[in-house]
Amino acid sequence: MENGGFCKQASNSSDDELVDLTSAEQDLAEDVPYLDQDHTAGYSNGSRGQVGSVDLLDLLDEGVPGLGTYEDFNTIDWVREKSKDRDRHREINRKKKQSDLALLLSLIDAFSGWLLMLLIGLLSGALAGGIDIAAHWLTDLKEGVCLNGFWFTHEHCCWNSNETTFQERHKCPQWKSWAELMVGVPEGASAYVVNYLMYVSWALIFSYLAVILVRAFAPYACGSGIPEIKTILSGFIIRGYLGKWTLVIKTITLVLAVSSGLSLGKEGPLVHVACCCGNILCHLFEKYRKNEAKRREVLSAASAVGVSVAFGAPIGGVLFSLEEVSYYFPLKTLWRSFFAALVAAFTLRSINPFGNSRLVLFYVEFHTQWHFLELFPFVLLGIFGGLWGALFIRANIAWCRRRKTTRLGHYPVLEVVVVALATAVLAFPNEYTRMSSSELISELFNDCSLMDSSKLCDYISPGKGGERAANFSETTNGLADRAAGPGVYTALWQLVLALVFKMFITVVTFGMKVPSGLFIPSMAVGAIAGRLLGIGMEQLAYYHHEWSMFKGWCSPGAKCITPGLYAMLGAAACLGGVTRMTVSLVVIMFELTGGLEYIVPLMAATMTSKWVADALGREGIYEAHIRLNGYPFLEPKEEFEQKTLAMDVMRPRRNDPPLSVLTQDGMTVEEVEGMISETSYSGFPVVVSHQSQRLVGFVLRRDLVISIDNARCCQDGIVGASRVLFTEHTPSQHQGGPPPLNLRAILDLSPLAITDHTPMEITVDIFRKLGLRQCLVTQNGRLLGIITKKDILKHMAQMANRDPDSILFN
């Protein structure tokens, strides 16, 4: 075995090294040593035992590069990381009593967490504001350009115009469509063709640039990012996923992808962007840089910041992190998440990207109270959302599996361009698919007023032709229900076509190699369905107000039904059906719209959606993608109901070779190196002897390799014949023999062990609650075997009649 010596050479790896996850999946039979210089930390269990070799102890105290860190695509040891943090706190408390300087440093250390939250909130809010402004501008660029300045959006261009009316506020001489610029006419067949071609051309350019940048500079910048964030927060290591290059490329390509018109949103990717900010800023503070568990507390808060800036919903963001993303969420993380989300929302509000001086994305102002009998159509929307969610998850996972297992996955650029072409060609003729998804949702949530010029508000005014004049009364609460006009009927069939188009195209779009969120597309599907149902109910109440279901609360000439409310509930129901969010979704929706008085209908639609979707499949879209990618994620919400024991899951099995173990004082350096080279295990149990098999402790493969290499490099006399010791005292050296190598400092003397008859439901709970990587199995104190997180996941897959080999990572 070659020993280069870590004291002479530094690793070229960094937290931002780009690793292609798909190619890494092909070579997971053994763990590749991976040294991240940004994460190096000295790790010494000085409280657990003494090291006989003074030289080695000094090296460990100074911090051997790479010792105590983890390899890529491996799970952290939560128990060890929390123990390191407790040791650090004890050391700070001991020193602060000795000098004023140490006391000041302890105060700075305590305040550093809040300072980090402030920085994350400021950076994430600024980036989100920039993304919103840039995406709005590029979206409008597909339709035309402003003569006053090409950097103005359509809305900003017409703000200063004196020739704009309220009814036609989007028409002004300063804004020119591409047809007006190229052929000189705003309308007609030639103008339509030119605008059509320019719309498709810009969509292809934006989508092509997005996928090329992702492929060339940051493969991890594609997709939503939430499945991987959930896995990372559970303790998994994916180097580079939250690095600087990923942040830069994801920010740029997210703007391009959203502007291309693809059926995707920026909300999920903004969670990824915020977590990148959190991870990068962690490097400014030693206690977060050197401790993976502490860093995950920061990332939990950063995910709350992501939702806060995506929707302008700081409280909903905190609840989203708690309910949907985080694996470990102590109380102090709740407070810090709240503070970070507050700072991010304030920063976004200061930038004012929506130009309406409001933080909310879709502000609504409904003038009619909902009635108890409307709960029935609200529940129908919940049923639709649950059915759509379950159907979408199955279809999308089937498509993504096909992408991974066929030649389709070999051509990501071609796939994105073809889907963008199909989307643009099919979307342009329909004004409800041509506009961005955010504009569509805002249009559908809108409650019609007298000044609205939208086709959805084209009602027949009472009194025209003398018909139904007596039934009209304009009250202070808004307009009365009216008969639908030609514009409404035109809008209805266009919305039906838009619904079918959105349902299909979102299935193939989510999961492509561009940044793609699912919140807005899911909400768009639900908002369309809700608006259709709302208009239907409105017309039913208008023409049949004498029916028993309307009698008593819907009198002639009154405003009974609000179609915009139905759109809002449909959006919540579909998003809930896809993600299985409940509490956080309701809070996000009322923060998003400002509709605080509609919490009960939102709760009814959301819970119905979750019940229906859970009846058809227990997994949400993010859990389904985690399983598809083979990540080692133990779902906290999933119950283990099988009556199996630890002996049924542990390795070695009956026909397997015996467990590879180290003895505490009976092996040489050469024998240990031979065992390391012949196996691919992440660690080795240490026993008293091969005969007794009495357990002493557990040592990680990575720490073992690094310590031996450093000892060979920096300690005199260490050769292949040197004895490796894990004992408390180093025995006297034989005359003429090489000096021994004592590695007790890297030995975990308190590994968690269970008996062979421990029920697996208890074992699974131990792994979930303590965040274990592995657990040793003993019988009467003798070592029998080992259970890893991967073994548990494979066993659970077998019990659920799934392919156990789908779990790729340990």
C-alpha positions in Angstrom: 0.0 0.0 0.0 1.4 3.4 -1.0 1.7 6.0 1.7 2.2 9.4 0.4 2.1 11.1 3.8 -0.5 13.7 4.5 2.1 16.0 6.2 3.8 16.6 2.9 1.0 17.0 0.5 -2.3 18.8 0.7 -5.5 17.7 -1.0 -6.6 19.4 -4.1 -10.3 18.8 -3.2 -12.5 21.5 -1.9 -16.1 22.0 -0.9 -16.8 23.4 -4.4 -15.3 20.5 -6.3 -17.8 19.4 -9.0 -18.8 15.8 -8.8 -21.2 14.3 -11.2 -23.7 12.5 -9.0 -25.0 10.3 -11.8 -21.5 9.1 -12.7 -20.6 8.6 -9.0 -23.5 6.2 -8.7 -21.8 3.8 -11.0 -18.8 3.3 -8.7 -20.0 2.9 -5.2 -18.7 -0.6 -4.4 -16.0 0.9 -2.3 -15.5 4.2 -0.5 -13.1 6.6 -2.3 -10.9 8.5 0.2 -11.8 12.1 -0.1 -10.0 14.9 1.7 -11.7 18.3 1.9 -9.2 20.9 3.2 -12.0 23.2 4.1 -13.4 20.7 6.5 -10.2 19.5 8.2 -10.4 19.3 11.9 -8.3 17.7 14.6 -10.4 15.1 16.4 -9.1 13.6 19.7 -11.0 11.6 22.2 -8.7 12.7 24.9 -11.5 12.3 27.5 -12.0 8.7 26.5 -8.4 7.4 26.7 -4.7 8.2 26.7 -2.3 7.8 23.9 1.0 6.2 24.7 3.0 7.9 21.9 3.6 11.5 22.9 4.6 12.5 19.3 1.3 11.2 17.9 -0.8 12.8 20.6 0.9 16.2 19.8 0.0 15.7 16.1 -3.6 14.9 16.9 -3.9 17.9 19.2 -2.5 20.2 16.5 -5.0 18.8 14.0 -4.0 16.2 11.6 -5.4 17.2 8.2 -8.5 15.3 7.4 -8.8 13.6 10.7 -12.4 13.6 12.0 -13.8 14.4 8.6 -15.9 12.3 6.2 -15.6 10.9 2.7 -17.9 12.0 0.0 -21.3 10.1 -0.3 -21.1 9.0 3.3 -23.2 9.7 6.4 -21.9 11.8 9.3 -21.7 10.4 12.9 -24.1 12.7 14.7 -23.1 11.3 18.1 -19.5 12.1 17.5 -20.2 15.5 16.1 -22.3 16.5 19.1 -19.6 15.1 21.4 -17.0 17.3 19.7 -19.3 20.3 20.2 -19.8 19.5 23.9 -16.0 19.2 24.4 -15.6 22.6 22.6 -18.2 24.2 24.9 -16.5 22.7 28.0 -13.2 24.1 26.9 -14.6 27.6 26.3 -16.3 27.6 29.7 -13.1 26.5 31.4 -11.0 29.2 29.7 -13.4 32.1 30.2 -12.9 32.0 34.0 -9.2 32.5 33.5 -9.0 35.8 31.6 -11.1 38.7 30.3 -9.9 38.0 26.8 -11.3 34.4 27.0 -14.5 35.8 28.3 -14.8 38.2 25.4 -14.1 35.3 22.9 -16.8 33.2 24.6 -19.3 36.0 24.1 -18.2 36.4 20.4 -18.6 32.6 20.0 -22.1 32.7 21.5 -23.1 35.7 19.2 -21.6 34.1 16.1 -24.7 32.1 15.4 -27.0 35.1 15.3 -24.5 37.0 13.2 -24.4 34.1 10.7 -28.2 34.1 10.5 -28.1 37.9 9.8 -25.6 37.4 6.9 -27.6 34.5 5.5 -30.8 36.5 5.5 -29.2 39.5 3.9 -27.4 37.6 1.1 -30.4 35.3 0.4 -32.9 38.2 0.3 -30.6 40.2 -2.0 -30.1 37.2 -4.4 -33.9 36.5 -4.4 -34.7 40.1 -5.2 -32.2 40.1 -8.1 -33.6 36.8 -9.4 -37.2 38.1 -9.4 -36.2 41.3 -11.2 -34.1 39.6 -13.8 -36.6 36.8 -14.5 -39.4 39.4 -14.9 -37.3 41.4 -17.4 -36.3 38.4 -19.5 -39.8 37.1 -19.5 -41.1 40.4 -21.0 -38.1 40.4 -23.4 -39.7 37.5 -25.2 -42.7 39.8 -26.2 -41.0 43.1 -26.9 -38.6 45.8 -25.7 -38.8 49.3 -24.1 -37.6 52.2 -26.2 -36.8 54.2 -23.1 -34.3 51.6 -22.1 -34.0 47.9 -22.9 -33.5 47.1 -19.3 -37.1 48.2 -18.4 -39.8 45.6 -18.0 -43.1 46.1 -19.7 -44.8 47.3 -16.5 -41.9 49.7 -15.6 -41.8 51.0 -19.2 -45.4 52.1 -19.1 -45.3 53.6 -15.5 -44.1 57.0 -16.6 -46.2 57.2 -19.8 -48.9 59.9 -19.9 -50.8 58.1 -22.6 -51.7 55.0 -20.6 -55.3 54.4 -19.3 -56.3 52.2 -16.4 -58.2 49.8 -18.6 -55.2 49.4 -21.0 -52.4 50.1 -18.5 -50.1 47.6 -20.3 -50.3 49.5 -23.6 -48.0 52.5 -24.1 -46.1 54.0 -27.0 -42.7 53.4 -25.3 -43.2 49.6 -25.3 -42.9 48.0 -28.7 -43.6 44.4 -29.6 -41.1 42.6 -31.8 -43.6 42.7 -34.7 -43.8 46.5 -34.4 -40.0 46.8 -34.5 -39.5 44.4 -37.4 -42.5 44.7 -39.7 -43.9 47.9 -38.4 -47.5 46.7 -37.6 -48.8 45.7 -34.2 -51.6 43.4 -35.4 -52.4 41.1 -38.2 -51.1 37.7 -39.6 -47.5 38.9 -40.2 -47.3 40.5 -36.7 -48.6 37.3 -35.1 -46.0 35.1 -37.0 -43.1 37.4 -36.0 -44.2 37.6 -32.4 -44.6 33.8 -32.4 -41.2 33.2 -33.9 -39.5 35.6 -31.5 -41.2 34.0 -28.5 -40.1 30.6 -29.5 -36.5 31.8 -30.3 -36.0 33.5 -27.0 -37.4 30.4 -25.1 -34.9 28.2 -27.0 -32.0 30.6 -26.3 -32.8 30.9 -22.6 -33.3 27.1 -22.0 -30.1 26.2 -24.1 -28.0 28.7 -22.1 -29.4 27.3 -18.8 -28.6 23.6 -19.5 -25.2 24.4 -21.1 -24.1 26.4 -18.0 -25.3 23.7 -15.7 -23.6 20.9 -17.6 -20.3 22.8 -18.0 -19.8 24.4 -14.6 -22.1 23.0 -11.9 -23.9 19.6 -12.5 -25.4 20.0 -9.0 -27.3 23.2 -10.0 -30.0 21.2 -11.8 -33.4 20.2 -10.4 -35.2 21.5 -7.4 -32.6 20.7 -4.8 -35.0 20.0 -2.0 -34.6 16.1 -2.1 -30.9 16.5 -1.8 -31.2 19.2 0.9 -33.4 16.8 2.9 -30.8 14.1 2.5 -27.9 16.4 3.5 -29.8 17.6 6.6 -30.3 14.0 7.6 -26.5 13.7 7.8 -25.4 12.7 4.2 -22.3 14.2 2.6 -22.5 15.5 -1.0 -19.4 17.6 -1.6 -19.9 20.5 -3.9 -23.7 20.4 -3.7 -23.7 23.6 -1.6 -20.5 25.2 -2.9 -19.7 28.5 -4.5 -19.9 27.4 -8.1 -23.3 25.7 -7.5 -24.6 29.0 -6.0 -23.4 31.2 -8.9 -24.6 28.9 -11.7 -27.9 28.1 -10.0 -28.7 31.8 -9.5 -27.9 32.6 -13.2 -29.6 29.5 -14.7 -32.7 29.8 -12.5 -33.4 33.2 -14.1 -32.9 31.7 -17.6 -35.0 28.6 -16.9 -37.9 30.6 -15.5 -37.7 33.1 -18.3 -37.7 30.4 -21.0 -41.4 29.6 -20.2 -40.8 26.0 -19.1 -43.4 24.7 -16.7 -41.3 25.2 -13.6 -40.9 27.6 -10.7 -38.1 29.2 -8.7 -39.4 28.5 -5.2 -37.7 25.1 -4.7 -34.4 26.2 -6.2 -34.4 29.3 -4.0 -34.3 26.9 -1.0 -31.1 25.4 -2.6 -29.7 28.9 -3.2 -30.3 29.9 0.4 -28.7 26.7 1.7 -25.7 27.4 -0.5 -25.4 30.8 1.1 -25.6 29.2 4.5 -23.0 26.6 3.7 -20.5 29.2 2.3 -21.0 31.6 5.1 -20.4 28.8 7.6 -16.7 28.9 6.6 -16.4 32.3 8.3 -17.0 30.7 11.7 -14.8 27.9 13.0 -17.4 26.2 15.1 -19.6 25.7 12.0 -16.8 25.1 9.6 -15.4 22.2 11.7 -18.6 20.5 12.8 -21.0 18.9 10.4 -23.8 18.6 12.9 -23.7 22.4 13.8 -23.6 23.2 10.1 -26.8 21.3 9.5 -28.5 23.4 12.1 -27.5 26.4 10.0 -28.8 24.7 6.8 -32.1 24.1 8.5 -32.5 27.8 9.1 -31.3 28.5 5.6 -34.1 26.4 4.1 -36.6 28.5 6.1 -35.0 31.6 4.5 -35.4 30.1 1.1 -39.1 29.7 1.4 -39.4 33.1 3.1 -37.8 34.9 0.1 -39.6 32.6 -2.4 -43.1 33.4 -1.2 -42.6 36.4 1.1 -43.7 34.0 3.9 -41.3 34.1 6.8 -43.5 32.2 9.3 -44.4 29.6 6.6 -40.7 29.2 5.8 -39.9 28.3 9.4 -42.8 25.8 9.5 -41.7 24.4 6.1 -38.2 23.7 7.4 -39.7 22.1 10.5 -42.3 20.0 8.8 -40.8 19.1 5.5 -37.1 19.5 5.3 -35.3 19.3 8.7 -34.1 16.1 10.3 -32.8 17.6 13.5 -34.5 20.9 14.6 -33.7 21.9 18.2 -35.4 24.9 19.8 -32.5 27.3 19.3 -32.6 26.5 15.6 -36.3 27.5 15.6 -35.5 30.9 17.0 -32.6 31.5 14.7 -34.6 30.3 11.7 -37.3 32.8 12.6 -34.7 35.6 12.9 -33.0 34.7 9.5 -36.4 34.5 7.8 -37.3 37.9 9.2 -34.1 39.5 7.9 -34.5 37.9 4.5 -38.1 39.1 4.2 -37.1 42.6 5.3 -34.3 42.6 2.7 -36.7 41.4 -0.1 -39.2 44.0 0.9 -36.6 46.7 0.7 -35.7 45.7 -2.8 -39.4 45.6 -3.7 -39.0 43.3 -6.8 -42.8 43.0 -7.5 -43.2 46.8 -7.6 -46.3 46.8 -5.4 -44.8 47.7 -2.1 -46.0 44.4 -0.7 -44.1 41.4 0.5 -46.7 38.9 -0.7 -46.5 37.5 -4.2 -50.3 37.2 -4.9 -52.1 39.7 -2.9 -55.9 39.1 -2.9 -58.7 41.1 -1.5 -62.0 39.2 -1.6 -65.1 41.1 -0.6 -67.4 38.2 0.2 -67.4 35.8 3.2 -67.5 32.1 2.4 -70.5 30.1 3.6 -70.5 26.8 5.5 -72.3 25.0 2.6 -69.3 25.9 0.3 -67.2 23.4 2.2 -68.5 20.7 -0.1 -67.0 22.2 -3.3 -63.9 23.0 -1.2 -63.5 19.3 -0.3 -64.0 18.5 -4.0 -61.0 20.6 -4.8 -59.1 18.8 -2.1 -60.0 15.5 -3.7 -58.9 16.7 -7.1 -55.6 18.0 -5.5 -55.0 14.6 -3.9 -55.7 12.7 -7.1 -53.6 15.0 -9.2 -50.7 14.8 -6.7 -50.6 11.0 -6.6 -51.0 10.8 -10.4 -48.2 13.4 -10.9 -45.8 11.6 -8.6 -46.3 8.2 -10.3 -46.0 9.7 -13.8 -43.0 11.9 -13.0 -41.1 9.1 -11.2 -41.8 6.8 -14.1 -40.5 9.4 -16.6 -37.4 10.1 -14.4 -36.7 6.4 -14.1 -36.9 6.1 -17.8 -34.5 9.0 -18.2 -32.0 7.3 -15.8 -32.2 3.8 -17.4 -32.4 4.6 -21.1 -30.4 6.6 -23.7 -32.6 9.6 -23.0 -30.4 10.4 -20.0 -27.4 10.6 -22.2 -28.7 13.7 -24.0 -29.7 16.2 -21.3 -29.2 19.3 -23.6 -31.3 17.9 -26.4 -34.0 16.9 -23.9 -34.2 20.4 -22.4 -34.2 22.1 -25.9 -36.9 19.8 -27.2 -39.2 20.3 -24.2 -38.6 24.0 -24.3 -39.5 24.0 -28.0 -42.7 22.0 -27.5 -43.6 24.2 -24.5 -43.2 27.4 -26.4 -44.9 26.2 -29.6 -47.9 24.9 -27.7 -48.1 27.7 -25.2 -48.0 30.8 -27.4 -51.5 30.5 -29.0 -53.2 30.3 -25.6 -52.8 33.5 -23.6 -53.2 31.6 -20.3 -50.2 29.4 -21.1 -48.2 32.2 -22.9 -48.0 34.3 -19.7 -45.7 33.2 -16.9 -47.1 30.8 -14.3 -46.9 33.5 -11.6 -48.9 36.0 -13.7 -51.5 33.2 -14.5 -51.9 32.4 -10.8 -52.3 36.1 -10.0 -54.9 36.4 -12.7 -56.9 33.4 -11.5 -56.8 34.6 -7.8 -58.1 38.0 -8.8 -61.6 39.0 -7.7 -63.4 40.9 -10.6 -64.2 44.5 -10.2 -65.9 47.0 -12.4 -62.6 48.3 -13.9 -61.2 44.8 -14.8 -60.7 44.2 -18.5 -59.7 40.6 -18.2 -61.8 38.0 -20.2 -62.4 36.2 -16.9 -64.3 39.3 -15.8 -66.4 39.7 -19.0 -69.8 39.4 -17.4 -73.1 40.6 -18.8 -74.0 43.8 -16.9 -77.5 43.5 -15.5 -80.0 45.7 -17.3 -78.6 45.1 -20.8 -81.6 44.5 -23.0 -83.9 44.9 -20.0 -82.9 41.4 -18.8 -82.5 40.7 -15.1 -82.3 44.4 -14.3 -84.2 44.0 -11.2 -81.8 41.5 -9.8 -78.8 43.8 -9.9 -77.7 45.8 -6.9 -74.3 47.2 -6.5 -73.5 46.9 -2.8 -70.6 48.1 -0.7 -69.3 44.5 -0.6 -68.6 44.5 -4.4 -70.4 43.4 -7.5 -73.4 41.0 -7.4 -73.2 37.7 -9.2 -73.8 38.2 -12.9 -74.3 36.1 -16.0 -71.2 35.0 -17.8 -70.5 36.9 -21.0 -68.7 35.7 -24.2 -65.3 36.5 -22.8 -65.9 34.3 -19.8 -66.9 31.3 -22.0 -63.9 31.9 -24.2 -61.7 32.0 -21.1 -63.3 28.8 -19.9 -62.3 26.6 -22.8 -58.9 28.2 -23.0 -58.4 27.4 -19.3 -59.5 23.8 -19.9 -56.8 23.5 -22.6 -54.3 25.2 -20.3 -55.1 22.7 -17.5 -54.5 19.7 -19.8 -51.3 21.3 -21.1 -49.9 22.2 -17.7 -50.7 18.7 -16.3 -48.8 17.0 -19.0 -45.8 19.3 -19.6 -45.0 19.6 -15.9 -44.5 15.8 -15.6 -41.8 15.8 -18.2 -40.2 19.1 -17.1 -39.6 18.4 -13.4 -36.3 16.6 -13.1 -34.6 17.9 -16.2 -31.0 19.2 -16.0 -32.0 22.8 -15.4 -33.1 24.4 -12.1 -36.8 23.5 -11.7 -39.2 24.1 -8.9 -42.5 22.4 -8.4 -44.5 24.8 -6.2 -45.7 27.3 -8.9 -46.5 24.7 -11.6 -48.6 22.7 -9.0 -50.3 25.8 -7.8 -51.1 26.8 -11.4 -52.8 23.5 -12.1 -54.9 23.8 -8.9 -55.7 27.4 -9.5 -57.0 26.7 -13.0 -59.2 23.8 -11.7 -60.4 25.9 -8.8 -61.3 28.9 -11.0 -63.3 26.6 -13.4 -65.2 25.2 -10.4 -65.6 28.6 -9.0 -67.2 30.0 -12.2 -69.4 27.0 -12.4 -70.6 27.5 -8.8 -71.1 31.2 -9.5 -73.3 30.6 -12.5 -75.2 27.9 -10.7 -76.0 30.2 -7.9 -77.0 33.0 -10.3 -79.4 30.9 -12.4 -80.6 28.6 -9.6 -80.6 30.6 -6.4 -83.9 29.1 -5.4 -82.2 25.6 -5.0 -82.1 24.4 -1.4 -78.3 24.5 -1.3 -78.3 28.2 -2.0 -81.6 29.2 -0.2 -81.1 31.2 2.9 -77.7 32.6 2.2 -77.6 33.4 -1.5 -80.4 35.9 -2.3 -80.9 37.4 -5.8 -78.7 40.4 -6.5 -76.1 39.4 -3.9 -72.5 38.5 -4.3 -72.5 34.8 -3.2 -69.6 33.0 -4.8 -66.0 34.2 -5.2 -64.3 32.3 -8.1 -60.9 33.7 -7.0 -61.2 32.0 -3.6 -61.8 28.6 -5.3 -58.6 29.2 -7.4 -56.7 29.9 -4.2 -58.0 26.7 -2.5 -57.3 24.6 -5.7 -53.7 25.9 -5.7 -53.3 24.8 -2.1 -54.9 21.5 -2.7 -52.7 20.5 -5.6 -49.5 21.7 -3.9 -50.5 19.7 -0.9 -51.2 16.6 -2.9 -47.8 16.7 -4.5 -45.7 17.6 -1.5 -47.9 16.3 1.4 -47.4 19.5 3.3 -50.2 20.5 5.7 -49.6 23.1 8.4 -46.8 24.9 6.7 -48.8 25.0 3.4 -51.8 26.7 5.0 -49.6 29.3 6.6 -47.6 29.9 3.4 -50.9 30.3 1.5 -52.4 32.9 3.8 -49.1 34.8 3.9 -48.8 34.5 0.2 -52.2 36.0 -0.5 -53.0 37.9 2.6 -56.3 36.0 3.0 -56.2 35.4 6.7 -59.9 34.9 7.1 -59.9 31.9 4.7 -57.8 29.6 6.9 -60.6 27.2 7.6 -61.3 26.5 3.8 -57.6 26.2 3.3 -57.3 23.7 6.1 -60.2 21.7 4.7 -58.9 21.6 1.2 -55.3 20.8 2.3 -56.2 18.0 4.7 -58.6 16.4 2.2 -55.8 16.5 -0.4 -53.3 14.8 1.9 -55.8 12.1 2.9 -56.7 11.3 -0.7 -53.0 11.4 -1.9 -51.9 9.2 1.1 -54.5 6.7 0.3 -53.0 6.3 -3.2 -49.3 6.4 -2.1 -47.5 7.3 1.1 -44.6 9.2 -0.5 -44.5 12.9 -1.4 -42.6 14.0 -4.5 -39.4 14.8 -2.6 -39.4 11.4 -0.8 -40.1 9.6 -4.1 -37.0 11.3 -5.7 -34.9 10.5 -2.7 -35.8 6.8 -3.1 -35.3 7.0 -6.9 -31.7 8.4 -6.4 -30.9 5.8 -3.8 -30.0 8.2 -1.0 -29.7 6.8 2.5 -32.6 8.7 4.0 -34.6 7.2 6.9 -38.0 8.9 6.6 -39.1 10.1 10.1 -42.8 9.9 9.2 -42.6 6.3 8.1 -43.6 3.5 10.5 -41.7 0.3 10.7 -44.2 -2.5 11.3 -42.3 -5.7 10.6 -41.6 -8.2 13.5 -37.9 -8.8 12.7 -34.9 -8.9 15.0 -31.4 -7.3 14.7 -29.9 -10.8 14.0 -32.0 -10.9 10.8 -30.5 -7.7 9.4 -26.9 -7.7 10.7 -23.9 -8.6 8.7 -22.2 -11.0 8.3 -25.1 -13.3 7.2 -25.0 -17.0 7.5 -23.0 -17.7 4.3 -20.9 -14.5 4.4 -17.2 -14.4 5.3 -16.5 -13.5 9.0 -16.6 -9.9 10.2 -13.4 -7.9 9.6 -12.1 -6.8 12.9 -8.9 -5.3 14.4 -7.4 -6.5 17.7 -6.3 -4.0 20.3 -2.7 -5.1 20.4 -2.1 -8.1 18.1 -1.7 -6.6 14.6 1.1 -4.9 12.7 0.9 -1.8 10.5 1.3 -4.0 7.5 -1.6 -6.3 8.5 -3.9 -3.3 9.1 -3.0 -1.8 5.8 -3.6 -5.1 4.1 -7.1 -5.3 5.7 -7.8 -1.7 4.5 -6.8 -2.5 1.0 -8.7 -5.7 0.8 -12.0 -4.3 2.1 -14.2 -1.4 1.3 -15.8 -0.9 4.8 -16.1 2.5 6.3 -14.9 1.4 9.7 -13.7 -1.6 11.8 -14.7 -2.9 15.2 -11.8 -3.3 17.6 -11.8 -6.4 19.8 -9.6 -7.8 22.6 -8.6 -10.8 20.5 -9.9 -13.0 17.6 -10.6 -15.7 20.2 -12.6 -13.7 22.8 -14.3 -11.3 20.3 -14.9 -9.0 23.3 -15.7 -5.5 22.0 -13.3 -2.6 22.8 -14.4 0.1 20.4 -14.9 1.2 16.8 -12.4 3.0 14.4 -13.3 4.7 11.2 -11.4 3.7 8.0 -10.7 7.3 7.1 -9.2 8.1 10.5 -7.1 4.9 10.4 -5.6 5.6 6.9 -4.8 9.2 7.7 -3.3 8.4 11.1 -1.0 5.7 9.7 0.1 7.8 6.8 0.9 10.7 9.1 2.8 8.4 11.5 4.9 7.0 8.7 5.7 10.5 7.5 6.2 12.3 10.8 7.1 9.6 13.4 10.6 8.1 13.5 10.8 4.3 13.2 7.2 3.5 12.1 7.4 0.7 9.6 5.3 -2.2 8.3 6.4 -4.4 11.2 5.4 -1.9 13.9 2.6 -3.1 16.2 -0.7 -1.1 16.1 -2.1 -0.6 19.6 -5.4 0.6 20.8 -4.6 0.1 24.5 -4.4 2.8 27.2 -0.7 2.2 27.9 2.0 1.4 25.5 4.0 -1.6 26.5 7.8 -1.4 26.7 9.5 -1.7 23.4 11.4 -4.9 22.5 15.1 -4.3 22.1 16.0 -3.9 18.4 12.3 -3.9 17.3 10.5 -1.0 15.7 8.5 1.3 17.9 4.7 0.6 18.3 2.0 2.9 16.9 -0.7 3.7 19.5 -4.0 4.9 17.8 -6.2 4.9 20.9 -6.9 8.6 20.2 -8.9 7.8 17.1 -10.8 4.9 18.8 -14.4 5.4 19.7 -14.6 3.7 23.1 -18.4 4.0 23.4 -19.9 2.7 20.1 -23.6 2.1 20.3 -24.2 -1.7 20.6 -27.4 -3.7 20.8 -28.1 -7.4 21.4 -29.0 -9.8 18.6 -32.6 -10.1 19.9 -33.3 -6.4 19.8 -36.5 -5.8 17.7 -35.9 -4.0 14.5 -38.5 -1.3 15.2 -36.4 -0.2 18.2 -33.3 -0.4 16.1 -34.8 1.8 13.4 -35.9 4.3 16.1 -32.4 4.4 17.5 -30.9 5.1 14.0 -33.5 7.9 13.4 -33.3 9.6 16.7 -29.5 9.4 17.2 -28.5 9.7 13.6 -26.3 6.7 13.7 -24.1 5.5 10.8 -23.7 2.0 12.2 -24.6 -0.1 15.3 -22.7 -3.1 16.6 -24.6 -6.3 17.5 -23.4 -8.3 20.5 -24.3 -11.5 22.4 -23.3 -11.8 26.0 -20.6 -9.1 25.4 -19.1 -10.9 22.3 -19.2 -9.2 19.0 -21.6 -10.9 16.5 -22.0 -8.4 13.6 -22.8 -4.9 12.5 -25.9 -3.0 11.2 -25.4 0.0 9.0 -27.9 2.6 7.8 -27.7 1.0 4.4 -28.6 -2.4 5.8 -31.7 -1.0 7.5 -32.8 0.8 4.3 -32.3 -2.4 2.2 -34.3 -4.4 4.8 -37.1 -1.9 4.7 -37.1 -2.0 0.9 -37.3 -5.8 1.0 -40.2 -5.7 3.5 -42.0 -3.3 1.1 -41.4 -5.5 -1.9 -39.0 -3.0 -3.4 -35.6 -3.6 -5.0 -33.1 -3.5 -2.1 -30.3 -2.7 -4.5 -31.9 0.7 -5.2 -30.1 2.0 -2.1 -26.9 3.1 -3.7 -25.2 5.0 -0.9 -24.1 4.3 2.7 
